[in-house]
């Protein structure tokens, strides 16, 4: 285990930079949207998955009234489907 929290600090850095560059949000709903999007982006990057492909699939699913694609890693999705 690292003696510092550099990993955690690196994980939140994009959010801090976004907030400083955009002056934050104007509403609680806007804050929840940014919070969700940053979580999705960080999760996909950790899994080395394409953010654009995921968001495109999520928008297409919403337009069709279907379930959104999973954020779970492929191995977790396979084991969950088998159960």
OpenMM code with the backbone's topology and positions (N, CA, C; nanometers):
from openmm import Vec3, app, unit

residues = "UNK UNK UNK UNK UNK UNK UNK UNK UNK UNK UNK UNK UNK UNK UNK UNK UNK UNK UNK UNK UNK UNK UNK UNK UNK UNK UNK UNK UNK UNK UNK UNK UNK UNK UNK UNK UNK UNK UNK UNK UNK UNK UNK UNK UNK UNK UNK UNK UNK UNK UNK UNK UNK UNK UNK UNK UNK UNK UNK UNK UNK UNK UNK UNK UNK UNK UNK UNK UNK UNK UNK UNK UNK UNK UNK UNK UNK UNK UNK UNK UNK UNK UNK".split()
positions = [
    Vec3(0.0843, -0.1180, 0.0000),
    Vec3(0.0000, 0.0000, 0.0000),
    Vec3(0.0889, 0.1244, 0.0000),
    Vec3(0.0489, 0.2207, -0.0802),
    Vec3(0.1246, 0.3448, -0.0894),
    Vec3(0.1093, 0.4261, 0.0389),
    Vec3(0.2138, 0.4953, 0.0830),
    Vec3(0.2037, 0.5755, 0.2051),
    Vec3(0.1255, 0.7055, 0.1853),
    Vec3(0.0963, 0.7408, 0.0615),
    Vec3(0.0198, 0.8639, 0.0344),
    Vec3(-0.1083, 0.8277, -0.0389),
    Vec3(-0.1941, 0.9264, -0.0541),
    Vec3(-0.3197, 0.9034, -0.1262),
    Vec3(-0.3130, 0.9592, -0.2680),
    Vec3(-0.1960, 0.9513, -0.3314),
    Vec3(-0.1792, 1.0037, -0.4669),
    Vec3(-0.2746, 0.9396, -0.5661),
    Vec3(-0.3050, 0.8120, -0.5500),
    Vec3(-0.3969, 0.7447, -0.6416),
    Vec3(-0.5350, 0.8089, -0.6336),
    Vec3(-0.5816, 0.8333, -0.5124),
    Vec3(-0.7126, 0.8976, -0.4940),
    Vec3(-0.7109, 1.0402, -0.5483),
    Vec3(-0.6029, 1.1113, -0.5233),
    Vec3(-0.5936, 1.2487, -0.5727),
    Vec3(-0.5933, 1.2524, -0.7248),
    Vec3(-0.5234, 1.1573, -0.7878),
    Vec3(-0.5218, 1.1519, -0.9337),
    Vec3(-0.6600, 1.1182, -0.9891),
    Vec3(-0.7357, 1.0391, -0.9163),
    Vec3(-0.8692, 0.9995, -0.9626),
    Vec3(-0.9665, 1.1170, -0.9631),
    Vec3(-0.9553, 1.2084, -0.8669),
    Vec3(-1.0499, 1.3204, -0.8608),
    Vec3(-1.0014, 1.4441, -0.9361),
    Vec3(-0.8762, 1.4414, -0.9803),
    Vec3(-0.8194, 1.5584, -1.0489),
    Vec3(-0.9005, 1.6052, -1.1700),
    Vec3(-0.9484, 1.5170, -1.2594),
    Vec3(-1.0279, 1.5662, -1.3728),
    Vec3(-1.1529, 1.6429, -1.3295),
    Vec3(-1.2164, 1.5984, -1.2233),
    Vec3(-1.3342, 1.6689, -1.1730),
    Vec3(-1.3006, 1.8069, -1.1197),
    Vec3(-1.1893, 1.8174, -1.0504),
    Vec3(-1.1461, 1.9465, -0.9973),
    Vec3(-1.1133, 2.0422, -1.1121),
    Vec3(-1.0417, 1.9921, -1.2117),
    Vec3(-1.0082, 2.0771, -1.3270),
    Vec3(-1.1331, 2.1205, -1.4017),
    Vec3(-1.2299, 2.0299, -1.4180),
    Vec3(-1.3541, 2.0660, -1.4864),
    Vec3(-1.4274, 2.1760, -1.4088),
    Vec3(-1.4388, 2.1577, -1.2766),
    Vec3(-1.5109, 2.2545, -1.1936),
    Vec3(-1.4459, 2.3915, -1.2011),
    Vec3(-1.3132, 2.3960, -1.1942),
    Vec3(-1.2439, 2.5248, -1.1988),
    Vec3(-1.2568, 2.5911, -1.3357),
    Vec3(-1.2546, 2.5123, -1.4415),
    Vec3(-1.2627, 2.5678, -1.5760),
    Vec3(-1.4021, 2.6085, -1.6182),
    Vec3(-1.5042, 2.5470, -1.5586),
    Vec3(-1.6417, 2.5740, -1.6011),
    Vec3(-1.7219, 2.6518, -1.4984),
    Vec3(-1.6637, 2.6791, -1.3819),
    Vec3(-1.7310, 2.7488, -1.2723),
    Vec3(-1.8470, 2.6685, -1.2139),
    Vec3(-1.8395, 2.5372, -1.2229),
    Vec3(-1.9389, 2.4515, -1.1589),
    Vec3(-2.0707, 2.4443, -1.2321),
    Vec3(-2.1766, 2.4121, -1.1579),
    Vec3(-2.3103, 2.4006, -1.2158),
    Vec3(-2.4032, 2.5015, -1.1508),
    Vec3(-2.5220, 2.5166, -1.2082),
    Vec3(-2.6188, 2.6132, -1.1576),
    Vec3(-2.7318, 2.5501, -1.0775),
    Vec3(-2.7358, 2.4170, -1.0716),
    Vec3(-2.8464, 2.3502, -1.0021),
    Vec3(-2.8006, 2.2173, -0.9441),
    Vec3(-2.8835, 2.1655, -0.8539),
    Vec3(-2.8553, 2.0341, -0.7963),
    Vec3(-2.8616, 1.9267, -0.9044),
    Vec3(-2.9559, 1.9405, -0.9985),
    Vec3(-2.9677, 1.8439, -1.1082),
    Vec3(-2.8425, 1.8459, -1.1954),
    Vec3(-2.7900, 1.9639, -1.2208),
    Vec3(-2.6675, 1.9761, -1.2990),
    Vec3(-2.5498, 1.9115, -1.2281),
    Vec3(-2.5441, 1.9296, -1.0970),
    Vec3(-2.4377, 1.8677, -1.0180),
    Vec3(-2.4473, 1.7160, -1.0230),
    Vec3(-2.5703, 1.6616, -1.0134),
    Vec3(-2.5888, 1.5158, -1.0210),
    Vec3(-2.5489, 1.4633, -1.1584),
    Vec3(-2.5809, 1.5398, -1.2654),
    Vec3(-2.5437, 1.4980, -1.4004),
    Vec3(-2.3918, 1.4902, -1.4141),
    Vec3(-2.3227, 1.5946, -1.3708),
    Vec3(-2.1765, 1.5971, -1.3804),
    Vec3(-2.1171, 1.4843, -1.2968),
    Vec3(-2.1708, 1.4648, -1.1782),
    Vec3(-2.1234, 1.3578, -1.0903),
    Vec3(-2.1371, 1.2214, -1.1588),
    Vec3(-2.2520, 1.1978, -1.2200),
    Vec3(-2.2764, 1.0703, -1.2888),
    Vec3(-2.1845, 1.0533, -1.4088),
    Vec3(-2.1704, 1.1575, -1.4890),
    Vec3(-2.0869, 1.1479, -1.6087),
    Vec3(-1.9402, 1.1245, -1.5725),
    Vec3(-1.8934, 1.1925, -1.4691),
    Vec3(-1.7536, 1.1734, -1.4290),
    Vec3(-1.7314, 1.0312, -1.3767),
    Vec3(-1.8299, 0.9760, -1.3080),
    Vec3(-1.8208, 0.8388, -1.2596),
    Vec3(-1.8161, 0.7414, -1.3764),
    Vec3(-1.9037, 0.7629, -1.4743),
    Vec3(-1.9073, 0.6761, -1.5922),
    Vec3(-1.7738, 0.6819, -1.6661),
    Vec3(-1.7240, 0.8010, -1.6896),
    Vec3(-1.5981, 0.8172, -1.7636),
    Vec3(-1.4823, 0.7506, -1.6890),
    Vec3(-1.4734, 0.7733, -1.5582),
    Vec3(-1.3640, 0.7135, -1.4801),
    Vec3(-1.3731, 0.5608, -1.4806),
    Vec3(-1.4953, 0.5084, -1.4682),
    Vec3(-1.5149, 0.3636, -1.4678),
    Vec3(-1.4732, 0.3029, -1.6009),
    Vec3(-1.5173, 0.3637, -1.7104),
    Vec3(-1.4843, 0.3111, -1.8431),
    Vec3(-1.3349, 0.3197, -1.8710),
    Vec3(-1.2717, 0.4281, -1.8287),
    Vec3(-1.1276, 0.4414, -1.8509),
    Vec3(-1.0503, 0.3361, -1.7725),
    Vec3(-1.0941, 0.3051, -1.6500),
    Vec3(-1.0279, 0.2010, -1.5711),
    Vec3(-1.0391, 0.0652, -1.6397),
    Vec3(-1.1501, 0.0438, -1.7098),
    Vec3(-1.1728, -0.0831, -1.7798),
    Vec3(-1.1184, -0.0801, -1.9219),
    Vec3(-1.0573, 0.0311, -1.9612),
    Vec3(-1.0039, 0.0513, -2.0958),
    Vec3(-1.1112, 0.0296, -2.2018),
    Vec3(-1.2307, 0.0850, -2.1751),
    Vec3(-1.3420, 0.0789, -2.2696),
    Vec3(-1.3630, 0.2179, -2.3280),
    Vec3(-1.4229, 0.2247, -2.4456),
    Vec3(-1.4466, 0.3508, -2.5141),
    Vec3(-1.5643, 0.4260, -2.4515),
    Vec3(-1.5382, 0.5485, -2.4100),
    Vec3(-1.6437, 0.6320, -2.3526),
    Vec3(-1.7463, 0.6669, -2.4602),
    Vec3(-1.6989, 0.7019, -2.5786),
    Vec3(-1.7892, 0.7392, -2.6868),
    Vec3(-1.8805, 0.6228, -2.7256),
    Vec3(-1.8258, 0.5035, -2.7368),
    Vec3(-1.9078, 0.3873, -2.7717),
    Vec3(-2.0134, 0.3606, -2.6646),
    Vec3(-1.9741, 0.3718, -2.5373),
    Vec3(-2.0694, 0.3476, -2.4288),
    Vec3(-2.1815, 0.4516, -2.4312),
    Vec3(-2.1452, 0.5799, -2.4428),
    Vec3(-2.2474, 0.6856, -2.4409),
    Vec3(-2.3395, 0.6759, -2.5625),
    Vec3(-2.2841, 0.6382, -2.6777),
    Vec3(-2.3667, 0.6190, -2.7970),
    Vec3(-2.4666, 0.5064, -2.7741),
    Vec3(-2.4185, 0.3945, -2.7190),
    Vec3(-2.5071, 0.2806, -2.6909),
    Vec3(-2.6115, 0.3172, -2.5863),
    Vec3(-2.5740, 0.3964, -2.4855),
    Vec3(-2.6692, 0.4375, -2.3818),
    Vec3(-2.7784, 0.5273, -2.4397),
    Vec3(-2.7408, 0.6202, -2.5264),
    Vec3(-2.8394, 0.7096, -2.5893),
    Vec3(-2.9324, 0.6316, -2.6813),
    Vec3(-2.8767, 0.5399, -2.7588),
    Vec3(-2.9599, 0.4582, -2.8482),
    Vec3(-3.0572, 0.3719, -2.7681),
    Vec3(-3.0115, 0.3151, -2.6571),
    Vec3(-3.0997, 0.2342, -2.5722),
    Vec3(-3.2108, 0.3192, -2.5131),
    Vec3(-3.1797, 0.4405, -2.4717),
    Vec3(-3.2810, 0.5301, -2.4150),
    Vec3(-3.3860, 0.5663, -2.5198),
    Vec3(-3.3419, 0.5907, -2.6418),
    Vec3(-3.4363, 0.6243, -2.7483),
    Vec3(-3.5300, 0.5088, -2.7813),
    Vec3(-3.4801, 0.3860, -2.7661),
    Vec3(-3.5613, 0.2669, -2.7936),
    Vec3(-3.6404, 0.2205, -2.6721),
    Vec3(-3.6185, 0.2841, -2.5559),
    Vec3(-3.6859, 0.2428, -2.4339),
    Vec3(-3.6292, 0.1154, -2.3748),
    Vec3(-3.5027, 0.0870, -2.4026),
    Vec3(-3.4365, -0.0340, -2.3544),
    Vec3(-3.3497, -0.0024, -2.2329),
    Vec3(-3.3000, -0.1084, -2.1698),
    Vec3(-3.2074, -0.0934, -2.0576),
    Vec3(-3.0753, -0.0359, -2.1082),
    Vec3(-3.0110, 0.0487, -2.0283),
    Vec3(-2.8803, 0.1006, -2.0705),
    Vec3(-2.7743, -0.0084, -2.0646),
    Vec3(-2.6644, 0.0086, -2.1371),
    Vec3(-2.5559, -0.0907, -2.1307),
    Vec3(-2.4960, -0.0931, -1.9903),
    Vec3(-2.4383, -0.2043, -1.9545),
    Vec3(-2.3810, -0.2224, -1.8210),
    Vec3(-2.2452, -0.1547, -1.8093),
    Vec3(-2.2186, -0.1033, -1.6902),
    Vec3(-2.0859, -0.0496, -1.6597),
    Vec3(-1.9959, -0.1553, -1.5969),
    Vec3(-2.0528, -0.2735, -1.5698),
    Vec3(-1.9733, -0.3809, -1.5112),
    Vec3(-1.8694, -0.4299, -1.6114),
    Vec3(-1.7530, -0.4715, -1.5623),
    Vec3(-1.6540, -0.5304, -1.6529),
    Vec3(-1.7114, -0.6547, -1.7203),
    Vec3(-1.6600, -0.6886, -1.8368),
    Vec3(-1.7107, -0.8017, -1.9150),
    Vec3(-1.7128, -0.9302, -1.8328),
    Vec3(-1.6102, -0.9549, -1.7518),
    Vec3(-1.6058, -1.0789, -1.6728),
    Vec3(-1.7193, -1.0837, -1.5714),
    Vec3(-1.7542, -0.9703, -1.5099),
    Vec3(-1.8646, -0.9654, -1.4139),
    Vec3(-1.9992, -0.9825, -1.4832),
    Vec3(-2.0111, -0.9272, -1.6039),
    Vec3(-2.1367, -0.9410, -1.6779),
    Vec3(-2.1606, -1.0857, -1.7147),
    Vec3(-2.0555, -1.1566, -1.7567),
    Vec3(-2.0685, -1.2962, -1.7965),
    Vec3(-2.1080, -1.3840, -1.6781),
    Vec3(-2.0441, -1.3624, -1.5625),
    Vec3(-2.0743, -1.4446, -1.4455),
    Vec3(-2.2136, -1.4135, -1.3919),
    Vec3(-2.2575, -1.2877, -1.4032),
    Vec3(-2.3923, -1.2493, -1.3585),
    Vec3(-2.4981, -1.3096, -1.4498),
    Vec3(-2.4717, -1.3142, -1.5804),
    Vec3(-2.5666, -1.3707, -1.6759),
    Vec3(-2.5794, -1.5215, -1.6575),
    Vec3(-2.4726, -1.5876, -1.6180),
    Vec3(-2.4745, -1.7324, -1.5999),
    Vec3(-2.5512, -1.7722, -1.4750),
    Vec3(-2.5615, -1.6817, -1.3785),
    Vec3(-2.6287, -1.7144, -1.2512),
    Vec3(-2.7786, -1.7146, -1.2614),
] * unit.nanometer
topology = app.Topology()
chain = topology.addChain("A")
for resn in residues:
    res = topology.addResidue(resn, chain)
    for name in ("N", "CA", "C"):
        topology.addAtom(name, app.Element.getBySymbol(name[0]), res)
